[in-house]
């Protein structure tokens, strides 16, 4: 299979067929940064409920583009399909029960690990599906946009400012000068 979205759709069908998650709601699958993932860098998947869809019936599941291992993709997909089954539950109540039934263990807000039974099932499904047709995309490194600089006058008063400083000290009357080393 050469299309990752088709692969994800087929993977979801296999998760349903093998009793991991009994999803009947129509779901569309995409690869893209989950909302908030670029800033925090933690979300590996996200589910948007049918109520957010224009037709009011189709859920949307996104998998982060830095997830490339087929078994991990299946694990994240199982987690997100539990959200499809429990719209509005977040990571509490009905979702927790559904996730446990699916074989997800660990804190409910993560897809940390599968149970032994689910791990074996995911391994079998990964072999059945073959390679995940996706080239990983890594999160961009954070770039510091503002760097505070140290400025000091001759009497020793220090201050920090991001930009240039053209000021005189009110105590000694000397101009503030930029210090190269943070002391």
Secondary structure, DSSP 8 states (H G I E B T S, - for coil): ---HHHHHHHHHHHHHHTTS----S-EEEEES--TTHHHH----EEEE-GGGSTTSS-EEEEE-TT---HHHHHHHHHHHHHHHHTTT-TTSTHHHHHHHHHTEES-TTS--EE-HHHHHHHHHHHHHH-S-----------------EEEE-TT--EEEESS----B-TTT--B-EE-SS--
